[in-house]
Amino acid sequence: MIILDNFFGGIFVRVFFVKRVTLVLTAAILILGAALSIPVTVGVKQVSPETREYWNGSKDIIWHISTKEKMIALTFDDGPSPTFTPQILDILKKNKVKGTFFMIAREAEKYPDIVRRLVSEGHEIANHTYNHKYLHNSTEADLKKELTLAEETIIKAGGVKPKLFRPPGGYYNEMIVKVSKEMGYRVIIWSWEQQSRDWANPGTPTIIRRVLEDASSGNIIVFHDRGGNRVQTVQAMQPIIDGLKQNGFKLVTVSEMLRNSE
């Protein structure tokens, strides 16, 4: 017992000593920084602007929308596709559901008839750049060029000006948010709990399960209507719509959900 008492007492002394040294060093660093007019941050976690944590509380990037009514937004990336987009539109029309389509403008340029159909059937068209170029390492000039060219192309194809922007891959940083905002865009990502990962073709049942089991009001769900074989996405649409409606969700565009937000 004497040995244990002495042992624990030794640990206490050492910890106390380390704490005192740390406090002294911290005070010295702060005093030196103040004397030299150097900004010093001690014990503050630096959060990257490329993380969601950095943007918590900001309305400049949207992952989820708090709504007064029970709503969910279905969104589609990378189209239009002459094969899969019309199939998805047929299902949405049959169910009286509106979606938000984040278009790659070079594809919209190829298929303006699909863009016009989207507009005429009341869907929302949004900007997903012209070339689907990842932008987190781009310059402001590059981003402005991509957004401007995409905007002009979409207006020419469908006669509407997009107001929402989703950066390819969901990559974002302060520059992307700043430039997008200056150009009049809201940056829309997708709800973290909603990862259908339909782009990987995990199987139709898996896509359905991933969406329905985590669905909650204000979700922004992302699918893809181009960029590969989207048969599984098309097959999953009707069961997903049925399941969400059975749970009392109204399926609307992102802009409608924003208007309904608290």
Rosetta silent file (secondary structure, phi, psi, omega in degrees, C-alpha in Angstrom):
SEQUENCE: MIILDNFFGGIFVRVFFVKRVTLVLTAAILILGAALSIPVTVGVKQVSPETREYWNGSKDIIWHISTKEKMIALTFDDGPSPTFTPQILDILKKNKVKGTFFMIAREAEKYPDIVRRLVSEGHEIANHTYNHKYLHNSTEADLKKELTLAEETIIKAGGVKPKLFRPPGGYYNEMIVKVSKEMGYRVIIWSWEQQSRDWANPGTPTIIRRVLEDASSGNIIVFHDRGGNRVQTVQAMQPIIDGLKQNGFKLVTVSEMLRNSE
SCORE:     score description
SCORE:     0.000 S_00000001
   1 L     0.000  -35.750 -179.746    0.000    0.000    0.000 S_00000001
   2 H   -65.512  -40.177  179.896    2.840    2.405    0.741 S_00000001
   3 H   -63.670  -44.379 -179.397    4.334    1.815   -2.703 S_00000001
   4 H   -64.267  -41.803  178.574    0.981    2.464   -4.440 S_00000001
   5 H   -59.948  -46.132  178.959    0.386    5.610   -2.418 S_00000001
   6 H   -63.822  -37.653 -179.149    3.785    6.962   -3.365 S_00000001
   7 H   -63.692  -50.916  179.669    3.248    5.950   -7.008 S_00000001
   8 H   -65.331  -34.159  176.162   -0.046    7.775   -7.385 S_00000001
   9 H   -63.905  -36.115  177.237    1.372   10.711   -5.497 S_00000001
  10 H   -64.429  -40.976  178.076    4.203   10.888   -8.007 S_00000001
  11 H   -62.851  -42.649 -179.755    1.766   10.994  -10.902 S_00000001
  12 H   -59.636  -43.729 -179.060   -0.164   13.798   -9.254 S_00000001
  13 H   -63.708  -43.107 -177.608    2.987   15.883   -8.796 S_00000001
  14 H   -66.624  -43.607  178.978    4.096   15.373  -12.386 S_00000001
  15 H   -62.464  -43.793  179.072    0.702   16.253  -13.856 S_00000001
  16 H   -59.642  -41.960 -179.820    0.498   19.342  -11.684 S_00000001
  17 H   -64.502  -44.021  179.790    3.970   20.368  -12.795 S_00000001
  18 H   -61.982  -41.591 -179.955    3.146   19.889  -16.513 S_00000001
  19 H   -62.819  -41.343 -179.717   -0.004   21.964  -16.159 S_00000001
  20 H   -64.907  -42.130  178.310    1.912   24.792  -14.506 S_00000001
  21 H   -62.309  -42.684 -179.870    4.573   24.757  -17.233 S_00000001
  22 H   -61.364  -43.774  179.265    1.875   24.799  -19.927 S_00000001
  23 H   -62.496  -42.058  179.638    0.161   27.785  -18.348 S_00000001
  24 H   -63.623  -45.125  179.982    3.439   29.683  -18.078 S_00000001
  25 H   -64.224  -42.186  179.437    4.361   28.971  -21.715 S_00000001
  26 H   -60.872  -44.935  178.931    0.895   29.952  -22.939 S_00000001
  27 H   -61.941  -40.342  179.973    1.062   33.243  -21.062 S_00000001
  28 H   -63.936  -41.368  179.739    4.528   33.923  -22.472 S_00000001
  29 H   -63.585  -43.708 -179.231    3.337   33.266  -26.044 S_00000001
  30 H   -64.968  -41.970  179.329    0.371   35.615  -25.649 S_00000001
  31 H   -64.253  -43.395  179.544    2.506   38.386  -24.137 S_00000001
  32 H   -64.517  -41.983  179.307    5.116   38.027  -26.906 S_00000001
  33 H   -62.196  -42.003  179.309    2.434   38.035  -29.610 S_00000001
  34 H   -64.995  -40.662 -178.689    0.880   41.189  -28.191 S_00000001
  35 H   -64.716  -35.949 -177.334    4.266   42.919  -27.948 S_00000001
  36 L   -96.497    3.968 -178.829    5.100   42.122  -31.577 S_00000001
  37 L    59.420   39.390  177.753    1.529   42.714  -32.842 S_00000001
  38 L  -105.562  125.721  177.844    1.315   39.112  -34.042 S_00000001
  39 L   -66.928  126.774 -178.578   -2.148   37.488  -33.929 S_00000001
  40 L  -125.090  128.996  176.639   -1.904   34.403  -31.729 S_00000001
  41 L  -116.474  120.015 -178.705   -4.642   31.771  -31.283 S_00000001
  42 L  -116.931  126.984  175.620   -4.155   29.313  -28.449 S_00000001
  43 L    73.268   14.383  179.064   -6.429   26.329  -27.866 S_00000001
  44 L  -107.317  124.683 -179.428   -8.872   27.268  -30.666 S_00000001
  45 L   -70.719  127.352  177.530   -9.711   24.592  -33.215 S_00000001
  46 L   -88.002  119.812 -176.350   -9.177   25.798  -36.759 S_00000001
  47 L  -104.185  130.115 -178.074  -12.066   24.632  -38.952 S_00000001
  48 L   -71.774  139.396  176.020  -11.581   24.360  -42.707 S_00000001
  49 L   -69.920   -1.319  175.499  -13.998   26.306  -44.933 S_00000001
  50 L   -96.421   13.697  177.535  -14.278   23.096  -46.956 S_00000001
  51 L  -117.229  155.489  178.992  -16.190   21.439  -44.116 S_00000001
  52 H   -67.197  -32.552 -178.742  -19.842   21.689  -43.165 S_00000001
  53 H   -56.309  -38.646 -178.714  -18.858   22.572  -39.610 S_00000001
  54 H   -61.391  -35.001 -173.015  -17.358   25.849  -40.855 S_00000001
  55 H   -97.668    3.826  178.624  -20.672   26.897  -42.440 S_00000001
  56 L   -54.584  130.379 -179.615  -22.987   25.883  -39.593 S_00000001
  57 L    89.622  -11.343  179.134  -25.479   28.658  -39.018 S_00000001
  58 L   -90.106  149.559  175.978  -24.783   30.221  -42.413 S_00000001
  59 L  -101.913   10.089 -176.779  -27.420   30.475  -45.122 S_00000001
  60 L   -81.606  -23.662  173.192  -24.817   30.663  -47.870 S_00000001
  61 E  -128.576  134.440 -174.757  -24.674   26.871  -48.344 S_00000001
  62 E  -119.494  123.298  173.762  -27.778   24.750  -47.975 S_00000001
  63 L  -108.965  -28.073 -172.531  -27.863   21.063  -47.086 S_00000001
  64 E  -151.510  147.119 -177.499  -31.229   20.947  -45.392 S_00000001
  65 L  -124.917  122.395  175.558  -34.214   23.274  -45.195 S_00000001
  66 L   -76.740  119.510 -173.567  -36.414   23.712  -42.121 S_00000001
  67 E  -118.905  154.489  177.143  -39.959   23.866  -43.455 S_00000001
  68 L   -74.805  -36.420  176.890  -43.366   24.676  -42.032 S_00000001
  69 L  -101.453  167.534 -179.319  -44.928   21.812  -43.987 S_00000001
  70 L   -83.111   98.937 -172.468  -43.678   18.239  -44.333 S_00000001
  71 E  -130.200  153.798  172.389  -41.629   18.537  -47.545 S_00000001
  72 E  -142.017  144.210  177.632  -38.789   16.860  -49.397 S_00000001
  73 E  -109.500  124.685  172.744  -36.994   17.962  -52.580 S_00000001
  74 E   -91.802  125.091 -179.702  -35.942   15.422  -55.199 S_00000001
  75 E  -123.340  152.670 -175.374  -32.953   16.695  -57.177 S_00000001
  76 E  -133.886  129.075 -176.795  -31.196   15.276  -60.226 S_00000001
  77 E  -107.084  152.738  163.327  -27.615   15.933  -61.315 S_00000001
  78 L    82.280   -1.651  178.818  -25.626   15.796  -64.551 S_00000001
  79 L   -82.746 -169.504    4.078  -28.426   15.727  -67.146 S_00000001
  80 L   -84.957  154.532  175.014  -30.164   16.043  -69.353 S_00000001
  81 L  -115.385  133.003  178.808  -29.905   12.568  -70.870 S_00000001
  82 L   -67.230  -17.994 -179.169  -31.926   11.672  -73.963 S_00000001
  83 L   -92.295  -50.981 -169.240  -32.351    8.164  -72.530 S_00000001
  84 L   -98.246  -32.470 -178.491  -33.024    8.567  -68.808 S_00000001
  85 H   -61.457  -45.251  178.067  -34.290   12.103  -68.213 S_00000001
  86 H   -61.319  -33.920  177.888  -37.520   11.585  -70.222 S_00000001
  87 H   -65.918  -42.391  177.561  -38.210    8.359  -68.292 S_00000001
  88 H   -65.108  -41.376  179.010  -37.819   10.185  -64.989 S_00000001
  89 H   -62.424  -38.016  177.803  -40.005   13.033  -66.250 S_00000001
  90 H   -60.333  -43.087 -179.116  -42.731   10.540  -67.210 S_00000001
  91 H   -67.837  -43.199  179.562  -42.753    9.153  -63.652 S_00000001
  92 H   -63.140  -41.654  179.923  -42.762   12.623  -62.065 S_00000001
  93 H   -64.133  -43.961  179.899  -45.605   13.739  -64.320 S_00000001
  94 H   -58.645  -35.297 -175.883  -47.657   10.627  -63.555 S_00000001
  95 L   -99.351    4.893 -179.612  -47.302   11.314  -59.833 S_00000001
  96 L    54.996   48.225 -179.113  -47.709   15.107  -60.052 S_00000001
  97 L  -115.652  140.358  177.119  -44.270   15.632  -58.527 S_00000001
  98 L  -107.859  138.067  179.261  -41.873   18.478  -59.290 S_00000001
  99 L  -120.520  169.831  176.490  -38.105   18.027  -59.242 S_00000001
 100 E  -116.465  123.309 -174.374  -35.026   20.226  -59.413 S_00000001
 101 E  -110.736  111.025  176.870  -32.564   19.409  -62.192 S_00000001
 102 E   -86.779  101.054 -169.598  -28.971   20.575  -61.784 S_00000001
 103 E   -91.553  141.049  164.487  -27.926   20.586  -65.410 S_00000001
 104 L   -81.574  117.367 -168.416  -24.554   20.353  -67.071 S_00000001
 105 H   -64.980  -29.798  178.046  -25.079   23.115  -69.599 S_00000001
 106 H   -64.401  -28.431  176.300  -23.124   21.472  -72.417 S_00000001
 107 H   -78.117  -37.107  175.790  -25.705   18.650  -72.244 S_00000001
 108 H   -61.476  -35.272  178.394  -28.569   21.137  -72.140 S_00000001
 109 H   -63.885  -33.948 -179.804  -27.103   22.640  -75.295 S_00000001
 110 H   -76.374  -30.879 -172.286  -27.341   19.240  -77.016 S_00000001
 111 L  -129.942   62.933 -177.840  -30.904   18.519  -75.923 S_00000001
 112 H   -63.789  -25.012  178.905  -32.852   21.790  -75.708 S_00000001
 113 H   -64.512  -35.975  177.772  -36.120   19.924  -76.324 S_00000001
 114 H   -70.060  -38.979  178.265  -35.697   18.125  -72.988 S_00000001
 115 H   -61.723  -44.550  179.571  -34.910   21.423  -71.264 S_00000001
 116 H   -63.671  -37.612  177.445  -38.054   22.965  -72.703 S_00000001
 117 H   -63.664  -43.319  178.035  -40.088   19.970  -71.545 S_00000001
 118 H   -55.439  -47.019 -178.197  -38.704   20.371  -68.017 S_00000001
 119 H   -65.188  -45.886 -176.242  -39.746   24.015  -67.980 S_00000001
 120 H   -65.528  -26.516 -178.708  -43.192   23.401  -69.450 S_00000001
 121 L   -94.590    7.480  170.738  -43.940   20.689  -66.865 S_00000001
 122 L    86.212   16.322  177.589  -43.057   22.960  -63.955 S_00000001
 123 L   -85.391  161.532 -179.797  -39.704   21.559  -62.880 S_00000001
 124 E   -98.132  134.042  177.516  -36.857   23.716  -61.646 S_00000001
 125 E  -106.767  131.995 -177.162  -33.665   24.042  -63.672 S_00000001
 126 E  -129.834  163.127 -174.178  -30.457   24.809  -61.823 S_00000001
 127 E   -87.040  128.409  176.868  -26.816   25.465  -62.707 S_00000001
 128 L  -128.924   30.658 -176.216  -24.285   22.602  -62.452 S_00000001
 129 L    74.149  170.727  178.347  -21.592   24.370  -64.526 S_00000001
 130 L   -83.629  -42.545 -172.868  -21.004   24.083  -68.249 S_00000001
 131 L  -109.241    2.929 -173.966  -18.326   21.369  -68.240 S_00000001
 132 L    57.452   47.344 -178.947  -18.900   19.651  -64.872 S_00000001
 133 L   -92.672  131.386  175.351  -15.494   20.848  -63.787 S_00000001
 134 L   -67.377  131.669 -165.388  -14.450   20.419  -60.155 S_00000001
 135 L  -111.222   -3.644 -172.830  -13.962   23.944  -58.883 S_00000001
 136 L   -68.370  -16.427  175.551  -12.342   23.784  -55.442 S_00000001
 137 L  -110.973   14.290 -177.640   -8.894   24.367  -56.972 S_00000001
 138 L   -88.560  167.113  173.973  -10.087   26.879  -59.572 S_00000001
 139 L   -90.178  166.593  176.222   -9.623   30.626  -59.705 S_00000001
 140 H   -59.243  -38.250 -179.597  -12.448   33.142  -59.394 S_00000001
 141 H   -63.394  -41.824  179.426  -12.115   33.824  -63.097 S_00000001
 142 H   -63.905  -43.846 -179.304  -12.535   30.146  -63.953 S_00000001
 143 H   -64.302  -45.610  179.476  -15.605   29.822  -61.765 S_00000001
 144 H   -60.283  -38.783  178.874  -17.225   32.960  -63.174 S_00000001
 145 H   -64.040  -45.642 -179.599  -16.580   31.678  -66.694 S_00000001
 146 H   -62.371  -46.306 -177.855  -18.153   28.300  -65.934 S_00000001
 147 H   -67.379  -42.428 -178.295  -21.212   29.788  -64.251 S_00000001
 148 H   -65.794  -45.955  179.925  -21.731   32.487  -66.866 S_00000001
 149 H   -63.807  -40.847  178.426  -21.408   30.147  -69.831 S_00000001
 150 H   -64.003  -44.888 -179.013  -23.737   27.628  -68.188 S_00000001
 151 H   -60.403  -47.354 -179.317  -26.282   30.314  -67.369 S_00000001
 152 H   -61.981  -40.018 -178.771  -26.295   31.708  -70.899 S_00000001
 153 H   -67.702  -42.739 -179.946  -26.630   28.214  -72.377 S_00000001
 154 H   -66.133  -40.610  177.455  -29.512   27.238  -70.089 S_00000001
 155 H   -61.824  -42.810  179.404  -31.361   30.480  -70.826 S_00000001
 156 H   -64.344  -39.346 -176.748  -30.942   29.874  -74.535 S_00000001
 157 H   -76.303  -41.902 -172.284  -32.149   26.277  -74.275 S_00000001
 158 H  -119.575   -7.732  177.135  -35.062   26.706  -71.882 S_00000001
 159 L    77.416   13.750  178.757  -35.781   30.408  -71.605 S_00000001
 160 L  -129.194  148.699  178.438  -35.276   30.539  -67.834 S_00000001
 161 L   -96.675  121.563  178.855  -32.470   31.892  -65.667 S_00000001
 162 L   -69.099  146.542  179.907  -31.290   29.446  -62.986 S_00000001
 163 L  -114.791  -13.790 -177.893  -31.083   30.736  -59.418 S_00000001
 164 E  -112.394  148.523  179.957  -29.532   27.709  -57.713 S_00000001
 165 E  -135.541  131.079  173.283  -26.042   26.295  -58.125 S_00000001
 166 L  -118.980  113.970  178.890  -24.629   22.929  -57.111 S_00000001
 167 L   -66.042  137.211  179.360  -20.850   22.627  -57.492 S_00000001
 168 H   -52.617  136.294 -179.605  -19.802   19.360  -59.142 S_00000001
 169 H    74.865   -2.980 -175.870  -18.964   16.654  -56.661 S_00000001
 170 H    72.912   16.261  179.686  -20.359   18.804  -53.886 S_00000001
 171 L   -79.800  135.322 -179.657  -16.946   20.467  -53.516 S_00000001
 172 L  -149.849  159.421  173.944  -17.037   23.953  -52.030 S_00000001
 173 L  -157.390 -175.950 -176.920  -14.879   26.558  -50.340 S_00000001
 174 H   -62.430  -38.871 -179.602  -15.042   30.252  -49.483 S_00000001
 175 H   -63.506  -44.701 -179.715  -14.211   31.344  -53.024 S_00000001
 176 H   -61.475  -43.778  179.870  -16.988   29.217  -54.539 S_00000001
 177 H   -66.193  -44.107 -178.508  -19.534   30.547  -52.065 S_00000001
 178 H   -60.357  -51.403 -177.190  -18.374   34.153  -52.478 S_00000001
 179 H   -66.106  -42.708  179.264  -18.480   34.148  -56.285 S_00000001
 180 H   -58.649  -44.647 -179.958  -21.770   32.252  -56.434 S_00000001
 181 H   -64.133  -42.358  178.662  -23.367   34.744  -54.083 S_00000001
 182 H   -61.329  -31.070 -178.858  -22.031   37.706  -56.056 S_00000001
 183 L   -91.184    6.609  174.562  -23.591   36.216  -59.183 S_00000001
 184 L    86.896   19.985 -178.568  -26.961   35.795  -57.506 S_00000001
 185 L  -104.976  146.447  166.364  -26.852   32.051  -56.822 S_00000001
 186 E   -96.220  132.126  179.124  -27.764   30.009  -53.759 S_00000001
 187 E   -86.655  119.924 -176.883  -25.355   27.109  -53.266 S_00000001
 188 E  -115.740  122.559  174.341  -27.309   23.882  -52.789 S_00000001
 189 L  -101.820 -126.077  175.524  -25.622   20.640  -51.741 S_00000001
 190 L  -155.143  159.195 -177.503  -27.698   17.710  -50.404 S_00000001
 191 L   -64.863  131.907 -176.624  -28.721   16.358  -47.031 S_00000001
 192 L   -60.547  -36.568 -178.207  -25.916   14.382  -45.402 S_00000001
 193 L   -76.135   -7.443 -179.342  -28.246   11.667  -44.182 S_00000001
 194 L  -107.920   89.676 -179.878  -29.519   11.230  -47.730 S_00000001
 195 L  -122.719   82.769 -179.626  -26.850    9.369  -49.663 S_00000001
 196 L   -67.507  -29.877 -177.850  -28.581    7.214  -52.281 S_00000001
 197 L    49.501   40.016 -179.880  -25.258    6.839  -54.129 S_00000001
 198 H   -63.747  -23.082  179.326  -27.240    5.879  -57.215 S_00000001
 199 H   -60.415  -24.343 -178.059  -24.202    6.869  -59.317 S_00000001
 200 H   -90.868    0.106 -177.717  -22.506    3.665  -58.115 S_00000001
 201 L    50.113   60.839 -177.673  -25.394    1.436  -59.221 S_00000001
 202 L   -78.628   -4.418 -175.361  -25.694   -0.314  -55.829 S_00000001
 203 L   113.120  138.359 -178.072  -28.945   -2.011  -56.832 S_00000001
 204 H   -56.309  -46.769  179.274  -32.484   -0.653  -57.035 S_00000001
 205 H   -59.140  -35.612 -179.755  -33.564   -2.036  -53.606 S_00000001
 206 H   -67.657  -42.060  177.845  -30.523   -0.412  -51.986 S_00000001
 207 H   -60.684  -45.842 -179.534  -31.295    2.991  -53.499 S_00000001
 208 H   -61.331  -47.716 -177.788  -34.895    2.750  -52.299 S_00000001
 209 H   -61.985  -45.378 -177.487  -33.896    1.670  -48.795 S_00000001
 210 H   -60.283  -36.479 -179.062  -31.257    4.369  -48.372 S_00000001
 211 H   -76.110  -49.266 -171.688  -33.742    7.103  -49.229 S_00000001
 212 H   -72.297  -34.828 -174.090  -36.801    5.897  -47.353 S_00000001
 213 H   -73.179  -21.027 -178.499  -35.209    4.770  -44.096 S_00000001
 214 L  -114.677   11.556 -174.736  -33.622    8.172  -43.386 S_00000001
 215 L   -67.573  133.801  174.069  -36.228   10.494  -44.891 S_00000001
 216 L  -146.851  157.132 -175.901  -37.128   13.570  -42.865 S_00000001
 217 L   -60.185  136.328 -178.874  -38.799   16.866  -43.637 S_00000001
 218 L    93.658   -2.341  178.638  -36.515   19.380  -45.301 S_00000001
 219 E   -63.354  142.674  168.446  -34.325   16.734  -46.948 S_00000001
 220 E  -113.205  110.034 -174.494  -32.659   17.523  -50.260 S_00000001
 221 E  -100.659  133.461 -178.219  -32.192   14.162  -51.984 S_00000001
 222 E  -108.846  131.481  171.552  -29.739   13.801  -54.853 S_00000001
 223 E  -125.999  179.519  178.187  -30.068   11.399  -57.791 S_00000001
 224 E  -132.785  128.833  179.084  -28.413   11.332  -61.208 S_00000001
 225 L  -105.196   10.719  177.747  -30.224   11.277  -64.544 S_00000001
 226 L  -161.048  176.860  176.574  -27.039   10.995  -66.601 S_00000001
 227 L    95.673   13.160 -179.350  -23.343   10.070  -66.310 S_00000001
 228 L   156.998 -168.379  177.362  -23.739    6.324  -66.682 S_00000001
 229 L   -76.762  111.668 -175.853  -26.393    3.638  -66.775 S_00000001
 230 L  -106.075   26.948  178.144  -29.245    5.107  -64.746 S_00000001
 231 H   -59.156  -42.568 -178.461  -31.689    2.205  -65.083 S_00000001
 232 H   -64.379  -37.117  177.924  -31.571    1.597  -61.328 S_00000001
 233 H   -63.631  -45.724  179.039  -32.370    5.238  -60.620 S_00000001
 234 H   -61.346  -44.330 -178.651  -35.366    5.110  -62.950 S_00000001
 235 H   -65.216  -29.576 -177.825  -36.571    1.853  -61.399 S_00000001
 236 H   -79.989  -18.815 -171.659  -36.255    3.296  -57.888 S_00000001
 237 H   -60.064  -51.417 -175.886  -38.296    6.437  -58.597 S_00000001
 238 H   -63.491  -48.166  177.212  -41.826    5.065  -58.305 S_00000001
 239 H   -60.537  -36.421  178.596  -41.250    3.084  -55.075 S_00000001
 240 H   -66.301  -46.108  178.842  -39.461    6.090  -53.536 S_00000001
 241 H   -61.275  -44.599  179.023  -42.255    8.477  -54.480 S_00000001
 242 H   -59.960  -46.464 -178.082  -44.864    6.041  -53.172 S_00000001
 243 H   -63.902  -42.079 -179.906  -43.000    5.562  -49.899 S_00000001
 244 H   -67.606  -41.411  179.067  -42.453    9.259  -49.297 S_00000001
 245 H   -65.756  -39.227  178.796  -46.057   10.138  -50.062 S_00000001
 246 H   -62.419  -27.831  178.146  -47.326    7.361  -47.784 S_00000001
 247 L   -90.456    9.641  172.001  -45.285    8.965  -45.001 S_00000001
 248 L    87.574   12.945 -179.340  -46.967   12.307  -45.603 S_00000001
 249 L   -86.515  137.537  170.052  -44.230   14.113  -47.520 S_00000001
 250 E   -93.364  130.266 -175.038  -45.015   16.683  -50.193 S_00000001
 251 E  -101.590  115.256 -169.314  -42.437   16.450  -52.995 S_00000001
 252 E  -134.933  175.331  175.026  -41.466   19.893  -54.271 S_00000001
 253 L   -76.206  164.111  177.938  -38.670   21.875  -55.893 S_00000001
 254 H   -62.352  -41.873 -178.989  -35.832   23.277  -53.822 S_00000001
 255 H   -64.621  -37.603  177.414  -37.054   26.829  -54.388 S_00000001
 256 H   -65.545  -38.540  178.898  -40.559   25.962  -53.205 S_00000001
 257 H   -67.169  -36.110  176.201  -39.097   24.396  -50.088 S_00000001
 258 H   -64.242  -40.797  179.197  -37.027   27.543  -49.497 S_00000001
 259 H   -65.465  -26.800 -178.324  -40.152   29.676  -49.771 S_00000001
 260 L   -90.613   -0.984 -173.405  -41.814   27.425  -47.207 S_00000001
 261 E   -69.029  156.544 -179.163  -38.893   27.555  -44.808 S_00000001
 262 L   -78.726    0.000    0.000  -39.243   28.834  -41.287 S_00000001
